[in-house]
């Protein structure tokens, strides 16, 4: 008996970002973005890539690749780590994810497409992380790009320090 191949629903224009309208599934606009990127790279939108895109877009905040593997296993999907890392790279190149490093040892990912950009204030002692957004920092980044003849796309800032909690440790 032949099984029907897995496919995502067709992409539709979305009137608001997913964070603003939770009734709209987040994968609809990002599915189209990812498909377009893959076509440009002469790659296929496989069921594994669709499954990983869906799992990634359901994540809130930072996640590490091992968490994603466990999430997929819990849903009954087996995915190799090689496929996972290749797909994460494609999602970054497509502008859907960004890689975040903390303490130069641990790598996390976070969804950036369709979400409010933010930066991180990290306590070197306690490990506490505060996410913040600053229009002034964005304006400064845009100005720096203009001065160098670049087109601003995005930025990521990590400020390392010691919080009041860290001083007590």
Backbone as JSON Lines, residues from 0, in Angstrom:
{"i":0,"aa":"X","n":[0.84,-1.17,0.0],"ca":[0.0,0.0,0.0],"c":[0.88,1.23,0.0]}
{"i":1,"aa":"X","n":[0.65,2.13,-0.92],"ca":[1.46,3.35,-1.03],"c":[1.0,4.36,0.02]}
{"i":2,"aa":"X","n":[1.98,5.03,0.61],"ca":[1.65,6.06,1.59],"c":[1.75,7.42,0.94]}
{"i":3,"aa":"X","n":[0.91,8.32,1.38],"ca":[0.91,9.69,0.86],"c":[2.1,10.44,1.44]}
{"i":4,"aa":"X","n":[2.92,11.1,0.61],"ca":[4.08,11.83,1.14],"c":[3.62,13.01,2.0]}
{"i":5,"aa":"X","n":[4.42,13.3,3.02],"ca":[4.15,14.41,3.92],"c":[4.37,15.72,3.18]}
{"i":6,"aa":"X","n":[3.47,16.67,3.36],"ca":[3.69,18.0,2.79],"c":[3.08,19.03,3.72]}
{"i":7,"aa":"X","n":[3.68,20.2,3.72],"ca":[3.18,21.31,4.53],"c":[2.02,21.94,3.79]}
{"i":8,"aa":"X","n":[1.11,22.59,4.51],"ca":[0.05,23.3,3.81],"c":[0.64,24.41,2.96]}
{"i":9,"aa":"X","n":[-0.02,24.8,1.87],"ca":[0.53,25.85,1.01],"c":[0.65,27.17,1.79]}
{"i":10,"aa":"X","n":[1.69,27.92,1.45],"ca":[1.92,29.2,2.11],"c":[0.86,30.2,1.71]}
{"i":11,"aa":"X","n":[0.42,30.99,2.71],"ca":[-0.56,32.04,2.47],"c":[0.01,33.33,3.02]}
{"i":12,"aa":"X","n":[-0.37,34.48,2.43],"ca":[0.08,35.74,3.02],"c":[-0.52,35.9,4.42]}
{"i":13,"aa":"X","n":[0.27,36.42,5.32],"ca":[-0.17,36.58,6.7],"c":[-0.26,38.06,7.03]}
{"i":14,"aa":"X","n":[-1.39,38.53,7.55],"ca":[-1.55,39.94,7.81],"c":[-0.76,40.46,8.99]}
{"i":15,"aa":"X","n":[-0.36,39.6,9.91],"ca":[0.39,40.05,11.08],"c":[1.44,39.0,11.41]}
{"i":16,"aa":"X","n":[2.48,39.43,12.14],"ca":[3.51,38.49,12.55],"c":[2.92,37.48,13.52]}
{"i":17,"aa":"X","n":[3.47,36.26,13.58],"ca":[2.93,35.25,14.46],"c":[2.82,35.7,15.91]}
{"i":18,"aa":"X","n":[3.78,36.46,16.41],"ca":[3.73,36.89,17.8],"c":[2.53,37.8,18.05]}
{"i":19,"aa":"X","n":[2.09,38.54,17.01],"ca":[0.98,39.45,17.16],"c":[-0.36,38.75,16.97]}
{"i":20,"aa":"X","n":[-0.39,37.66,16.23],"ca":[-1.62,36.96,15.95],"c":[-1.42,35.46,16.15]}
{"i":21,"aa":"X","n":[-1.56,34.97,17.39],"ca":[-1.27,33.57,17.68],"c":[-2.22,32.59,16.98]}
{"i":22,"aa":"X","n":[-3.34,33.06,16.43],"ca":[-4.26,32.16,15.74],"c":[-3.71,31.71,14.4]}
{"i":23,"aa":"X","n":[-2.73,32.43,13.85],"ca":[-2.14,32.08,12.56],"c":[-0.94,31.18,12.82]}
{"i":24,"aa":"X","n":[-0.94,29.97,12.27],"ca":[0.21,29.09,12.48],"c":[1.49,29.74,11.97]}
{"i":25,"aa":"X","n":[2.58,29.7,12.76],"ca":[3.8,30.39,12.37],"c":[4.5,29.81,11.17]}
{"i":26,"aa":"X","n":[4.23,28.55,10.81],"ca":[4.98,27.96,9.71],"c":[4.48,28.43,8.34]}
{"i":27,"aa":"X","n":[3.31,29.02,8.24],"ca":[2.82,29.4,6.92],"c":[3.75,30.38,6.2]}
{"i":28,"aa":"X","n":[4.11,31.52,6.78],"ca":[5.0,32.4,6.03],"c":[6.43,31.87,5.96]}
{"i":29,"aa":"X","n":[6.92,31.24,7.01],"ca":[8.3,30.77,7.03],"c":[8.49,29.57,6.11]}
{"i":30,"aa":"X","n":[7.45,28.8,5.91],"ca":[7.53,27.69,4.96],"c":[7.85,28.22,3.57]}
{"i":31,"aa":"X","n":[7.19,29.3,3.19],"ca":[7.44,29.9,1.87],"c":[8.85,30.46,1.79]}
{"i":32,"aa":"X","n":[9.31,31.1,2.86],"ca":[10.67,31.65,2.9],"c":[11.69,30.52,2.74]}
{"i":33,"aa":"X","n":[11.5,29.45,3.49],"ca":[12.44,28.33,3.47],"c":[12.43,27.63,2.11]}
{"i":34,"aa":"X","n":[11.24,27.43,1.55],"ca":[11.15,26.8,0.22],"c":[11.89,27.64,-0.83]}
{"i":35,"aa":"X","n":[11.7,28.95,-0.78],"ca":[12.36,29.84,-1.75],"c":[13.88,29.75,-1.59]}
{"i":36,"aa":"X","n":[14.36,29.78,-0.34],"ca":[15.8,29.65,-0.11],"c":[16.32,28.33,-0.68]}
{"i":37,"aa":"X","n":[15.64,27.22,-0.35],"ca":[16.09,25.9,-0.82],"c":[16.1,25.83,-2.35]}
{"i":38,"aa":"X","n":[15.06,26.37,-2.99],"ca":[15.04,26.39,-4.47],"c":[16.24,27.13,-5.01]}
{"i":39,"aa":"X","n":[16.58,28.25,-4.38],"ca":[17.75,29.03,-4.82],"c":[19.05,28.27,-4.66]}
{"i":40,"aa":"X","n":[19.09,27.34,-3.72],"ca":[20.27,26.52,-3.49],"c":[20.21,25.2,-4.26]}
{"i":41,"aa":"X","n":[19.14,25.04,-5.05],"ca":[18.9,23.81,-5.81],"c":[18.78,22.59,-4.88]}
{"i":42,"aa":"X","n":[18.08,22.81,-3.76],"ca":[17.82,21.76,-2.77],"c":[16.32,21.52,-2.69]}
{"i":43,"aa":"X","n":[15.94,20.35,-2.19],"ca":[14.53,20.0,-2.1],"c":[13.98,20.29,-0.7]}
{"i":44,"aa":"X","n":[12.7,20.59,-0.65],"ca":[11.98,20.76,0.6],"c":[11.48,19.38,1.0]}
{"i":45,"aa":"X","n":[12.31,18.64,1.72],"ca":[12.02,17.26,2.07],"c":[11.1,17.18,3.29]}
{"i":46,"aa":"X","n":[10.49,16.02,3.51],"ca":[9.67,15.85,4.71],"c":[10.48,16.09,6.01]}
{"i":47,"aa":"X","n":[11.75,15.68,6.01],"ca":[12.59,15.9,7.19],"c":[12.8,17.39,7.44]}
{"i":48,"aa":"X","n":[13.06,18.14,6.38],"ca":[13.25,19.59,6.52],"c":[11.95,20.26,6.96]}
{"i":49,"aa":"X","n":[10.83,19.82,6.42],"ca":[9.53,20.37,6.82],"c":[9.26,20.09,8.3]}
{"i":50,"aa":"X","n":[9.55,18.88,8.73],"ca":[9.35,18.49,10.12],"c":[10.23,19.32,11.05]}
{"i":51,"aa":"X","n":[11.48,19.53,10.67],"ca":[12.39,20.33,11.51],"c":[11.99,21.8,11.52]}
{"i":52,"aa":"X","n":[11.57,22.33,10.39],"ca":[11.1,23.72,10.35],"c":[9.93,23.9,11.3]}
{"i":53,"aa":"X","n":[9.0,22.98,11.26],"ca":[7.83,23.04,12.14],"c":[8.26,22.99,13.61]}
{"i":54,"aa":"X","n":[9.17,22.07,13.94],"ca":[9.63,21.94,15.34],"c":[10.37,23.2,15.8]}
{"i":55,"aa":"X","n":[11.19,23.77,14.94],"ca":[11.96,24.98,15.27],"c":[11.02,26.16,15.5]}
{"i":56,"aa":"X","n":[10.04,26.31,14.63],"ca":[9.14,27.46,14.74],"c":[8.23,27.37,15.97]}
{"i":57,"aa":"X","n":[8.09,26.2,16.53],"ca":[7.28,26.05,17.74],"c":[8.08,26.34,19.01]}
{"i":58,"aa":"X","n":[9.4,26.5,18.86],"ca":[10.25,26.8,20.01],"c":[10.06,28.24,20.45]}
{"i":59,"aa":"X","n":[10.09,28.46,21.74],"ca":[10.04,29.81,22.3],"c":[11.4,30.1,22.91]}
{"i":60,"aa":"X","n":[12.03,31.18,22.5],"ca":[13.33,31.54,23.06],"c":[14.45,30.68,22.5]}
{"i":61,"aa":"X","n":[15.54,30.6,23.27],"ca":[16.72,29.86,22.84],"c":[16.51,28.35,23.01]}
{"i":62,"aa":"X","n":[17.16,27.59,22.13],"ca":[17.15,26.14,22.27],"c":[18.48,25.6,21.77]}
{"i":63,"aa":"X","n":[18.86,24.44,22.28],"ca":[20.08,23.83,21.77],"c":[19.69,22.65,20.87]}
{"i":64,"aa":"X","n":[20.6,22.24,20.01],"ca":[20.28,21.17,19.06],"c":[19.83,19.88,19.73]}
{"i":65,"aa":"X","n":[20.4,19.57,20.88],"ca":[20.02,18.33,21.58],"c":[18.57,18.39,22.05]}
{"i":66,"aa":"X","n":[18.11,19.57,22.46],"ca":[16.7,19.73,22.83],"c":[15.8,19.44,21.63]}
{"i":67,"aa":"X","n":[16.22,19.92,20.48],"ca":[15.44,19.71,19.27],"c":[15.38,18.22,18.91]}
{"i":68,"aa":"X","n":[16.49,17.52,19.03],"ca":[16.52,16.08,18.77],"c":[15.54,15.37,19.7]}
{"i":69,"aa":"X","n":[15.56,15.73,20.98],"ca":[14.66,15.1,21.95],"c":[13.2,15.42,21.64]}
{"i":70,"aa":"X","n":[12.92,16.66,21.25],"ca":[11.55,17.05,20.88],"c":[11.05,16.21,19.71]}
{"i":71,"aa":"X","n":[11.91,16.05,18.71],"ca":[11.53,15.28,17.53],"c":[11.32,13.81,17.88]}
{"i":72,"aa":"X","n":[12.19,13.26,18.73],"ca":[12.03,11.87,19.17],"c":[10.72,11.68,19.91]}
{"i":73,"aa":"X","n":[10.37,12.64,20.77],"ca":[9.13,12.56,21.54],"c":[7.91,12.56,20.62]}
{"i":74,"aa":"X","n":[8.04,13.18,19.46],"ca":[6.96,13.19,18.48],"c":[6.99,11.97,17.55]}
{"i":75,"aa":"X","n":[7.97,11.09,17.77],"ca":[8.07,9.88,16.97],"c":[8.85,10.03,15.68]}
{"i":76,"aa":"X","n":[9.65,11.1,15.58],"ca":[10.44,11.35,14.37],"c":[11.91,11.09,14.67]}
{"i":77,"aa":"X","n":[12.51,10.26,13.85],"ca":[13.96,10.01,13.98],"c":[14.68,10.9,12.98]}
{"i":78,"aa":"X","n":[15.7,11.6,13.46],"ca":[16.48,12.45,12.56],"c":[17.94,12.33,12.99]}
{"i":79,"aa":"X","n":[18.83,12.18,12.01],"ca":[20.24,12.06,12.35],"c":[20.78,13.44,12.74]}
{"i":80,"aa":"X","n":[21.83,13.43,13.53],"ca":[22.44,14.7,13.94],"c":[23.04,15.44,12.73]}
{"i":81,"aa":"X","n":[23.54,14.69,11.77],"ca":[24.09,15.33,10.56],"c":[22.99,16.09,9.82]}
{"i":82,"aa":"X","n":[21.83,15.46,9.65],"ca":[20.7,16.13,9.0],"c":[20.24,17.32,9.82]}
{"i":83,"aa":"X","n":[20.21,17.16,11.12],"ca":[19.8,18.24,12.01],"c":[20.7,19.46,11.83]}
{"i":84,"aa":"X","n":[22.01,19.25,11.91],"ca":[22.94,20.38,11.81],"c":[22.95,21.01,10.42]}
{"i":85,"aa":"X","n":[22.82,20.17,9.38],"ca":[22.75,20.73,8.02],"c":[21.5,21.59,7.87]}
{"i":86,"aa":"X","n":[20.38,21.1,8.4],"ca":[19.12,21.85,8.29],"c":[19.17,23.13,9.11]}
{"i":87,"aa":"X","n":[19.77,23.08,10.3],"ca":[19.92,24.3,11.1],"c":[20.75,25.34,10.34]}
{"i":88,"aa":"X","n":[21.78,24.9,9.66],"ca":[22.6,25.81,8.85],"c":[21.77,26.42,7.73]}
{"i":89,"aa":"X","n":[20.96,25.6,7.05],"ca":[20.08,26.13,5.99],"c":[19.08,27.13,6.56]}
{"i":90,"aa":"X","n":[18.54,26.84,7.74],"ca":[17.58,27.76,8.35],"c":[18.24,29.09,8.72]}
{"i":91,"aa":"X","n":[19.51,29.03,9.14],"ca":[20.24,30.28,9.42],"c":[20.49,31.04,8.12]}
{"i":92,"aa":"X","n":[20.94,30.34,7.09],"ca":[21.22,30.99,5.81],"c":[19.96,31.59,5.19]}
{"i":93,"aa":"X","n":[18.8,30.99,5.49],"ca":[17.53,31.5,4.97],"c":[17.02,32.7,5.78]}
{"i":94,"aa":"X","n":[17.7,33.01,6.89],"ca":[17.29,34.14,7.71],"c":[16.19,33.83,8.71]}
{"i":95,"aa":"X","n":[15.99,32.57,8.99],"ca":[14.93,32.14,9.92],"c":[15.47,31.99,11.34]}
{"i":96,"aa":"X","n":[16.7,31.51,11.45],"ca":[17.35,31.29,12.75],"c":[18.63,32.1,12.85]}
{"i":97,"aa":"X","n":[19.09,32.24,14.08],"ca":[20.45,32.73,14.29],"c":[21.06,31.87,15.39]}
{"i":98,"aa":"X","n":[22.37,31.78,15.32],"ca":[23.14,31.01,16.3],"c":[23.57,31.98,17.4]}
{"i":99,"aa":"X","n":[23.43,31.54,18.64],"ca":[23.8,32.37,19.79],"c":[24.79,31.59,20.62]}
{"i":100,"aa":"X","n":[25.9,32.23,20.98],"ca":[26.91,31.59,21.81],"c":[26.85,32.18,23.21]}
{"i":101,"aa":"X","n":[26.96,31.34,24.21],"ca":[27.07,31.82,25.58],"c":[28.29,31.18,26.21]}
{"i":102,"aa":"X","n":[29.07,31.99,26.88],"ca":[30.27,31.55,27.59],"c":[31.27,30.84,26.68]}
{"i":103,"aa":"X","n":[31.2,31.09,25.39],"ca":[32.1,30.49,24.39],"c":[32.13,28.97,24.43]}
{"i":104,"aa":"X","n":[31.19,28.35,25.11],"ca":[31.17,26.89,25.18],"c":[29.88,26.3,24.64]}
{"i":105,"aa":"X","n":[28.79,26.96,24.85],"ca":[27.48,26.4,24.52],"c":[26.87,27.15,23.34]}
{"i":106,"aa":"X","n":[26.35,26.42,22.39],"ca":[25.7,27.01,21.23],"c":[24.2,26.81,21.36]}
{"i":107,"aa":"X","n":[23.48,27.9,21.16],"ca":[22.03,27.87,21.12],"c":[21.57,28.45,19.8]}
{"i":108,"aa":"X","n":[20.33,28.21,19.48],"ca":[19.71,28.8,18.3],"c":[18.44,29.5,18.75]}
{"i":109,"aa":"X","n":[18.02,30.49,17.98],"ca":[16.74,31.14,18.24],"c":[16.15,31.6,16.92]}
{"i":110,"aa":"X","n":[14.82,31.56,16.86],"ca":[14.11,32.01,15.67],"c":[14.14,33.53,15.66]}
{"i":111,"aa":"X","n":[14.51,34.09,14.52],"ca":[14.54,35.55,14.4],"c":[13.52,36.07,13.41]}
{"i":112,"aa":"X","n":[13.14,35.27,12.45],"ca":[12.2,35.72,11.42],"c":[10.82,35.93,12.03]}
{"i":113,"aa":"X","n":[10.26,37.1,11.79],"ca":[8.91,37.38,12.26],"c":[8.81,37.68,13.74]}
{"i":114,"aa":"X","n":[9.95,37.86,14.39],"ca":[9.93,38.13,15.82],"c":[10.71,39.39,16.13]}
{"i":115,"aa":"X","n":[10.38,40.0,17.23],"ca":[11.06,41.21,17.68],"c":[12.53,40.89,17.96]}
{"i":116,"aa":"X","n":[13.49,41.61,17.34],"ca":[14.9,41.35,17.63],"c":[15.26,41.82,19.04]}
{"i":117,"aa":"X","n":[16.18,41.12,19.67],"ca":[16.64,41.51,20.99],"c":[18.08,41.1,21.18]}
{"i":118,"aa":"X","n":[18.72,41.71,22.16],"ca":[20.1,41.44,22.49],"c":[20.16,40.82,23.88]}
{"i":119,"aa":"X","n":[21.38,40.53,24.36],"ca":[21.52,39.82,25.63],"c":[22.51,40.51,26.56]}
{"i":120,"aa":"X","n":[22.14,40.58,27.82],"ca":[22.98,41.03,28.91],"c":[23.26,39.77,29.74]}
{"i":121,"aa":"X","n":[24.54,39.38,29.84],"ca":[24.89,38.09,30.44],"c":[25.78,38.3,31.66]}
{"i":122,"aa":"X","n":[25.37,37.75,32.81],"ca":[26.19,37.81,34.02],"c":[27.23,36.69,33.96]}
{"i":123,"aa":"X","n":[28.49,37.07,34.05],"ca":[29.6,36.1,33.97],"c":[29.69,35.23,35.22]}
{"i":124,"aa":"X","n":[29.12,35.68,36.33],"ca":[29.2,34.92,37.58],"c":[28.01,33.99,37.77]}
{"i":125,"aa":"X","n":[26.81,34.54,37.66],"ca":[25.61,33.76,37.96],"c":[25.03,33.04,36.74]}
{"i":126,"aa":"X","n":[25.4,33.49,35.53],"ca":[24.84,32.9,34.32],"c":[23.48,33.5,33.94]}
{"i":127,"aa":"X","n":[23.0,34.46,34.72],"ca":[21.72,35.1,34.45],"c":[21.79,35.81,33.1]}
{"i":128,"aa":"X","n":[20.71,35.7,32.32],"ca":[20.64,36.32,31.0],"c":[19.4,37.2,30.95]}
{"i":129,"aa":"X","n":[19.59,38.43,30.55],"ca":[18.48,39.36,30.37],"c":[18.41,39.7,28.88]}
{"i":130,"aa":"X","n":[17.24,39.53,28.29],"ca":[17.03,39.9,26.9],"c":[16.47,41.31,26.88]}
{"i":131,"aa":"X","n":[16.98,42.13,25.96],"ca":[16.51,43.5,25.85],"c":[16.55,43.94,24.4]}
{"i":132,"aa":"X","n":[15.8,44.99,24.11],"ca":[15.79,45.56,22.77],"c":[16.0,47.06,22.9]}
{"i":133,"aa":"X","n":[16.81,47.63,22.02],"ca":[17.12,49.04,22.09],"c":[17.08,49.67,20.7]}
{"i":134,"aa":"X","n":[16.17,50.62,20.53],"ca":[16.09,51.34,19.26],"c":[17.37,52.13,19.02]}
{"i":135,"aa":"X","n":[18.02,52.61,20.09],"ca":[19.26,53.38,19.94],"c":[20.37,52.52,19.36]}
{"i":136,"aa":"X","n":[20.47,51.27,19.82],"ca":[21.49,50.36,19.3],"c":[21.22,50.07,17.83]}
{"i":137,"aa":"X","n":[19.97,49.83,17.49],"ca":[19.63,49.56,16.09],"c":[19.98,50.76,15.21]}
{"i":138,"aa":"X","n":[19.64,51.96,15.67],"ca":[19.96,53.17,14.91],"c":[21.47,53.31,14.72]}
{"i":139,"aa":"X","n":[22.22,53.01,15.77],"ca":[23.68,53.09,15.69],"c":[24.22,52.07,14.67]}
{"i":140,"aa":"X","n":[23.69,50.87,14.68],"ca":[24.12,49.85,13.72],"c":[23.81,50.28,12.29]}
{"i":141,"aa":"X","n":[22.62,50.84,12.08],"ca":[22.24,51.32,10.75],"c":[23.19,52.42,10.28]}
{"i":142,"aa":"X","n":[23.55,53.33,11.18],"ca":[24.45,54.43,10.85],"c":[25.86,53.9,10.51]}
{"i":143,"aa":"X","n":[26.35,52.96,11.28],"ca":[27.67,52.37,11.01],"c":[27.67,51.71,9.63]}
{"i":144,"aa":"X","n":[26.61,50.99,9.31],"ca":[26.52,50.35,7.99],"c":[26.52,51.41,6.89]}
{"i":145,"aa":"X","n":[25.73,52.47,7.05],"ca":[25.69,53.54,6.06],"c":[27.07,54.15,5.85]}
{"i":146,"aa":"X","n":[27.81,54.39,6.94],"ca":[29.15,54.98,6.85],"c":[30.1,54.12,6.03]}
{"i":147,"aa":"X","n":[29.88,52.82,6.04],"ca":[30.77,51.91,5.32],"c":[30.17,51.44,3.99]}
{"i":148,"aa":"X","n":[29.04,52.03,3.62],"ca":[28.43,51.67,2.35],"c":[27.74,50.32,2.37]}
{"i":149,"aa":"X","n":[27.36,49.86,3.53],"ca":[26.69,48.57,3.67],"c":[25.19,48.78,3.84]}
{"i":150,"aa":"X","n":[24.44,47.72,3.58],"ca":[23.0,47.73,3.86],"c":[22.78,46.95,5.15]}
{"i":151,"aa":"X","n":[22.19,47.58,6.14],"ca":[21.92,46.94,7.42],"c":[20.87,45.85,7.26]}
{"i":152,"aa":"X","n":[21.14,44.68,7.84],"ca":[20.18,43.59,7.82],"c":[19.75,43.26,9.24]}
{"i":153,"aa":"X","n":[20.71,43.03,10.11],"ca":[20.41,42.64,11.48],"c":[21.65,42.83,12.33]}
{"i":154,"aa":"X","n":[21.48,42.67,13.63],"ca":[22.62,42.72,14.54],"c":[22.36,41.79,15.71]}
{"i":155,"aa":"X","n":[23.41,41.49,16.42],"ca":[23.31,40.69,17.64],"c":[24.36,41.21,18.61]}
{"i":156,"aa":"X","n":[23.93,41.59,19.78],"ca":[24.82,42.15,20.78],"c":[24.74,41.33,22.06]}
{"i":157,"aa":"X","n":[25.9,40.99,22.61],"ca":[25.99,40.34,23.91],"c":[26.86,41.2,24.8]}
{"i":158,"aa":"X","n":[26.29,41.65,25.89],"ca":[27.05,42.44,26.85],"c":[27.36,41.53,28.04]}
{"i":159,"aa":"X","n":[28.66,41.37,28.33],"ca":[29.08,40.52,29.45],"c":[29.39,41.4,30.64]}
{"i":160,"aa":"X","n":[28.93,41.0,31.8],"ca":[29.17,41.77,33.02],"c":[28.92,40.9,34.23]}
{"i":161,"aa":"X","n":[28.86,41.56,35.37],"ca":[28.57,40.87,36.63],"c":[27.37,41.57,37.25]}
{"i":162,"aa":"X","n":[26.28,40.84,37.43],"ca":[25.05,41.4,37.99],"c":[25.17,41.47,39.51]}
{"i":163,"aa":"X","n":[24.2,42.11,40.14],"ca":[24.14,42.12,41.59],"c":[24.11,40.72,42.16]}
{"i":164,"aa":"X","n":[23.41,39.8,41.48],"ca":[23.37,38.41,41.92],"c":[24.75,37.77,41.83]}
{"i":165,"aa":"X","n":[25.49,38.13,40.78],"ca":[26.85,37.57,40.58],"c":[27.82,38.06,41.63]}
{"i":166,"aa":"X","n":[27.65,39.29,42.09],"ca":[28.53,39.84,43.13],"c":[28.35,39.12,44.45]}
{"i":167,"aa":"X","n":[27.16,38.55,44.67],"ca":[26.88,37.86,45.93],"c":[27.42,36.45,45.95]}
{"i":168,"aa":"X","n":[27.73,35.91,44.76],"ca":[28.15,34.5,44.66],"c":[29.55,34.29,45.22]}
